[in-house]
């Protein structure tokens, strides 16, 4: 290890070394298992059907802002901030 390694990286390394020793495996096997698990989790999440978030106003009508449009949301938040929270 180098003197300039950051503490979180050393902590992870040390934790996997300890896990390997406790399980009677190698550091490489523990890292490989962790990577396989992470990739499997991501694959499972990617296979899930996306969902649509429906947003309704107080009166039950559909909201007029696409919450997936970051630019529009930022503009809305900025306008509320400048108008004291009373944006149209």
FIKOLZA-1660 file (N, C-alpha, C; in steps of 0.1 Angstrom, whole numbers, plus 5000, padded with zeros to 4 digits):
% residues 88
   i   px   py   pz ch aa at
   1 5008 4988 5000  A  X  N
   1 5000 5000 5000  A  X CA
   1 5009 5012 5000  A  X  C
   2 5004 5023 4994  A  X  N
   2 5011 5035 4993  A  X CA
   2 5007 5045 5004  A  X  C
   3 5015 5053 5008  A  X  N
   3 5012 5063 5018  A  X CA
   3 5001 5072 5014  A  X  C
   4 4999 5074 5001  A  X  N
   4 4988 5084 4997  A  X CA
   4 4975 5077 4995  A  X  C
   5 4973 5064 4998  A  X  N
   5 4960 5058 4997  A  X CA
   5 4951 5064 5007  A  X  C
   6 4938 5066 5002  A  X  N
   6 4929 5073 5011  A  X CA
   6 4923 5063 5021  A  X  C
   7 4920 5067 5033  A  X  N
   7 4915 5058 5044  A  X CA
   7 4903 5050 5040  A  X  C
   8 4893 5054 5032  A  X  N
   8 4882 5045 5029  A  X CA
   8 4886 5033 5021  A  X  C
   9 4896 5036 5012  A  X  N
   9 4901 5025 5003  A  X CA
   9 4908 5015 5012  A  X  C
  10 4916 5019 5021  A  X  N
  10 4923 5010 5030  A  X CA
  10 4913 5002 5039  A  X  C
  11 4903 5009 5043  A  X  N
  11 4892 5003 5052  A  X CA
  11 4886 4991 5044  A  X  C
  12 4882 4994 5032  A  X  N
  12 4876 4983 5023  A  X CA
  12 4885 4972 5021  A  X  C
  13 4897 4975 5018  A  X  N
  13 4908 4964 5016  A  X CA
  13 4909 4956 5029  A  X  C
  14 4910 4962 5040  A  X  N
  14 4912 4955 5053  A  X CA
  14 4900 4947 5056  A  X  C
  15 4888 4952 5053  A  X  N
  15 4875 4945 5056  A  X CA
  15 4875 4932 5048  A  X  C
  16 4878 4933 5035  A  X  N
  16 4878 4921 5026  A  X CA
  16 4889 4911 5030  A  X  C
  17 4900 4916 5034  A  X  N
  17 4911 4907 5039  A  X CA
  17 4906 4899 5052  A  X  C
  18 4899 4906 5061  A  X  N
  18 4894 4900 5073  A  X CA
  18 4883 4890 5070  A  X  C
  19 4874 4894 5060  A  X  N
  19 4863 4885 5056  A  X CA
  19 4869 4872 5050  A  X  C
  20 4879 4874 5042  A  X  N
  20 4885 4862 5035  A  X CA
  20 4892 4853 5046  A  X  C
  21 4898 4859 5056  A  X  N
  21 4905 4851 5066  A  X CA
  21 4894 4843 5074  A  X  C
  22 4883 4850 5078  A  X  N
  22 4872 4844 5086  A  X CA
  22 4865 4833 5078  A  X  C
  23 4864 4834 5065  A  X  N
  23 4857 4824 5057  A  X CA
  23 4867 4813 5051  A  X  C
  24 4880 4815 5053  A  X  N
  24 4889 4806 5047  A  X CA
  24 4890 4807 5032  A  X  C
  25 4888 4819 5027  A  X  N
  25 4889 4821 5012  A  X CA
  25 4900 4831 5010  A  X  C
  26 4902 4835 4997  A  X  N
  26 4912 4845 4994  A  X CA
  26 4906 4859 4992  A  X  C
  27 4914 4869 4993  A  X  N
  27 4909 4882 4990  A  X CA
  27 4903 4883 4976  A  X  C
  28 4910 4877 4967  A  X  N
  28 4905 4877 4953  A  X CA
  28 4891 4871 4952  A  X  C
  29 4889 4860 4959  A  X  N
  29 4876 4853 4958  A  X CA
  29 4865 4862 4964  A  X  C
  30 4868 4869 4975  A  X  N
  30 4859 4877 4981  A  X CA
  30 4855 4889 4972  A  X  C
  31 4865 4895 4966  A  X  N
  31 4862 4906 4957  A  X CA
  31 4854 4901 4945  A  X  C
  32 4858 4890 4939  A  X  N
  32 4850 4884 4928  A  X CA
  32 4836 4881 4932  A  X  C
  33 4833 4876 4944  A  X  N
  33 4820 4873 4948  A  X CA
  33 4812 4886 4950  A  X  C
  34 4818 4897 4955  A  X  N
  34 4812 4910 4956  A  X CA
  34 4808 4916 4943  A  X  C
  35 4817 4915 4933  A  X  N
  35 4815 4920 4920  A  X CA
  35 4803 4912 4913  A  X  C
  36 4804 4899 4914  A  X  N
  36 4793 4891 4908  A  X CA
  36 4779 4894 4914  A  X  C
  37 4779 4896 4927  A  X  N
  37 4767 4900 4934  A  X CA
  37 4761 4913 4929  A  X  C
  38 4770 4923 4928  A  X  N
  38 4767 4936 4924  A  X CA
  38 4761 4936 4909  A  X  C
  39 4768 4928 4901  A  X  N
  39 4764 4927 4887  A  X CA
  39 4750 4920 4885  A  X  C
  40 4748 4910 4894  A  X  N
  40 4736 4903 4893  A  X CA
  40 4724 4912 4898  A  X  C
  41 4727 4920 4908  A  X  N
  41 4717 4930 4913  A  X CA
  41 4714 4940 4903  A  X  C
  42 4724 4945 4896  A  X  N
  42 4721 4955 4885  A  X CA
  42 4714 4948 4873  A  X  C
  43 4717 4936 4870  A  X  N
  43 4710 4929 4859  A  X CA
  43 4695 4927 4863  A  X  C
  44 4693 4923 4875  A  X  N
  44 4679 4921 4880  A  X CA
  44 4671 4934 4879  A  X  C
  45 4678 4945 4884  A  X  N
  45 4671 4958 4883  A  X CA
  45 4668 4963 4869  A  X  C
  46 4678 4960 4860  A  X  N
  46 4676 4964 4846  A  X CA
  46 4665 4956 4840  A  X  C
  47 4662 4944 4844  A  X  N
  47 4651 4935 4839  A  X CA
  47 4637 4939 4843  A  X  C
  48 4637 4947 4854  A  X  N
  48 4624 4951 4860  A  X CA
  48 4617 4961 4850  A  X  C
  49 4604 4960 4849  A  X  N
  49 4597 4969 4841  A  X CA
  49 4597 4983 4847  A  X  C
  50 4600 4993 4839  A  X  N
  50 4600 5007 4844  A  X CA
  50 4585 5011 4848  A  X  C
  51 4584 5020 4857  A  X  N
  51 4571 5025 4861  A  X CA
  51 4570 5040 4858  A  X  C
  52 4558 5044 4857  A  X  N
  52 4555 5058 4855  A  X CA
  52 4550 5064 4868  A  X  C
  53 4556 5075 4871  A  X  N
  53 4552 5082 4883  A  X CA
  53 4541 5092 4879  A  X  C
  54 4529 5090 4885  A  X  N
  54 4518 5099 4882  A  X CA
  54 4518 5110 4893  A  X  C
  55 4517 5122 4889  A  X  N
  55 4517 5133 4899  A  X CA
  55 4504 5141 4897  A  X  C
  56 4496 5143 4907  A  X  N
  56 4483 5150 4906  A  X CA
  56 4484 5162 4915  A  X  C
  57 4477 5172 4911  A  X  N
  57 4475 5184 4918  A  X CA
  57 4465 5182 4929  A  X  C
  58 4463 5191 4938  A  X  N
  58 4454 5190 4949  A  X CA
  58 4440 5187 4945  A  X  C
  59 4436 5193 4933  A  X  N
  59 4422 5191 4928  A  X CA
  59 4420 5178 4921  A  X  C
  60 4430 5170 4920  A  X  N
  60 4429 5157 4914  A  X CA
  60 4433 5157 4899  A  X  C
  61 4436 5168 4893  A  X  N
  61 4440 5169 4879  A  X CA
  61 4455 5166 4878  A  X  C
  62 4459 5161 4866  A  X  N
  62 4473 5158 4864  A  X CA
  62 4481 5171 4865  A  X  C
  63 4493 5169 4871  A  X  N
  63 4502 5181 4872  A  X CA
  63 4507 5185 4858  A  X  C
  64 4510 5198 4857  A  X  N
  64 4514 5203 4844  A  X CA
  64 4529 5204 4842  A  X  C
  65 4537 5197 4851  A  X  N
  65 4551 5197 4851  A  X CA
  65 4556 5182 4849  A  X  C
  66 4565 5180 4840  A  X  N
  66 4571 5167 4838  A  X CA
  66 4582 5166 4849  A  X  C
  67 4580 5157 4859  A  X  N
  67 4590 5157 4870  A  X CA
  67 4603 5150 4866  A  X  C
  68 4603 5145 4854  A  X  N
  68 4616 5139 4849  A  X CA
  68 4624 5149 4841  A  X  C
  69 4619 5161 4839  A  X  N
  69 4626 5171 4832  A  X CA
  69 4633 5180 4842  A  X  C
  70 4646 5178 4844  A  X  N
  70 4653 5185 4854  A  X CA
  70 4653 5200 4852  A  X  C
  71 4654 5205 4839  A  X  N
  71 4655 5219 4836  A  X CA
  71 4642 5226 4840  A  X  C
  72 4631 5219 4837  A  X  N
  72 4618 5225 4840  A  X CA
  72 4616 5225 4856  A  X  C
  73 4620 5215 4862  A  X  N
  73 4619 5214 4877  A  X CA
  73 4627 5225 4883  A  X  C
  74 4639 5227 4878  A  X  N
  74 4648 5238 4884  A  X CA
  74 4642 5251 4882  A  X  C
  75 4636 5254 4870  A  X  N
  75 4630 5267 4867  A  X CA
  75 4618 5269 4876  A  X  C
  76 4610 5258 4879  A  X  N
  76 4599 5259 4888  A  X CA
  76 4603 5263 4902  A  X  C
  77 4614 5256 4907  A  X  N
  77 4619 5258 4920  A  X CA
  77 4624 5272 4921  A  X  C
  78 4631 5277 4911  A  X  N
  78 4637 5290 4911  A  X CA
  78 4626 5301 4911  A  X  C
  79 4615 5298 4904  A  X  N
  79 4604 5308 4903  A  X CA
  79 4597 5308 4917  A  X  C
  80 4595 5296 4923  A  X  N
  80 4589 5296 4937  A  X CA
  80 4598 5303 4947  A  X  C
  81 4611 5302 4946  A  X  N
  81 4620 5308 4955  A  X CA
  81 4619 5324 4954  A  X  C
  82 4618 5328 4941  A  X  N
  82 4617 5343 4939  A  X CA
  82 4604 5349 4942  A  X  C
  83 4593 5340 4941  A  X  N
  83 4580 5345 4944  A  X CA
  83 4575 5342 4958  A  X  C
  84 4584 5337 4966  A  X  N
  84 4580 5334 4980  A  X CA
  84 4572 5322 4982  A  X  C
  85 4574 5312 4972  A  X  N
  85 4567 5300 4973  A  X CA
  85 4553 5300 4967  A  X  C
  86 4550 5310 4959  A  X  N
  86 4536 5311 4953  A  X CA
  86 4537 5310 4938  A  X  C
  87 4544 5300 4933  A  X  N
  87 4546 5299 4918  A  X CA
  87 4533 5294 4912  A  X  C
  88 4530 5298 4900  A  X  N
  88 4517 5294 4893  A  X CA
  88 4516 5279 4892  A  X  C
% end
